[in-house]
Amino acid sequence: MNAILDIIVPVFGTVLVGWAIGRTRLLTVEGLRGLTNVTFYALFPALLFRSMAKVRLEALDLEILLVFFGAGLLLFFLMLPLGRLLGMRPADRTVFSLSGTFSNGVGIGIPFVSYAFGEAGLVPLLMIIALNSLILLTLSSFLLEIAAQGGVRGRLMGKLGSAALTMLKHPVIPSIFAGLAWSELTAFVPGLATPIVIDRVLQALAAAAPPCGLIMAGASLAHVGLKEHWQPAAIATFFKLAVLPLMVWTSGRYLFTLDPLWLTVATLNAAMPAGANVYLVAQLYRAGVGLATNAVVISTAASVFTLSATLLLLGVQAR
């Protein structure tokens, strides 16, 4: 119960503040766009760089990627035929699968894990985040292009490469790898370290990242609102908040030998609500927009309860 009070309440309490700010128009759509840019291009990169700059490559366990993405991709492809049974068009099936597998690991996941476990918990989370968009969004773009272009190979492969390059340019991913590279360089060169003045600037930016990310998430929900097609969105939410975490935990517990903390972080990230990129992709391809929008809203609201239950089942204690 302490974990719920000390983790869930601060996280979703801040999301609620963001929702209220967005709902009362104190933060307009244009203002939200500015806050999003500041958060993603300054605050989160500072937090991620400082966290990964303290980690050596040999301390990373690649099995967490097999556990998380093995379960995620399996569920993704299992949801495609389910979408067909529900009468969805090919493009909508892809959005349906993405809604049930793509976690909000940055906007909500990073604050959540940092509040719960500190920097030790961010290491496994950031390993997942580094590849999450690259794998799932690129795969979804590939399938959506197939649906839109009817398999025109030249243009299809070109857009797939463009999608992958776009993911790599996301400010979150380079900052993770830059932090790892700096960690290896400082270990290799004696006496080399981040200057204190620069580190203090990064520390100040990093401290602002979690609350700003949560306010951004709440304000985004206020501006998005519910749309049509909520039934398939509710089904996708069930897979996202219940089935995926169970698959990740089972895989990490019985098929692999993940460190208990890493298994807990992977499971919690799987239990995060659907990320905003789901409806951004849907809007880009004009496919399943209502489904994706509702999946983000419904899963975020429901995750207050499912994440609380997950914390209790995993036996997480507040720091």
Secondary structure, 3 states (H helix, E strand, C coil): CHHHHHHHHHHHHHHHHHHHHHHCCCCCHHHHHHHHHHHHHHHHHHHHHHHHCCCCHHHCCCHHHHHHHHHHHHHHHHHHHHHHHCCCCHHHHHHHHHHCCCECHHHHHHHHHHHHHCHHHHHHHHHHHHHHHHHHHHHHHHHHHHHHHCCCHHHHHHHHHHHHHHHHHCCHHHHHHHHHHHHHHHHHCCCCCCCHHHHHHHHHHHHHHHHHHHHHHHHHHHHHCCCCCHHHHHHHHHHHHHHHHHHHHHHHHHHCCCCHHHHHHHHHHHCCCECCHHHHHHHHHCCCHHHHHHHHHHHHHHHHHHHHHHHHHHCCCCC
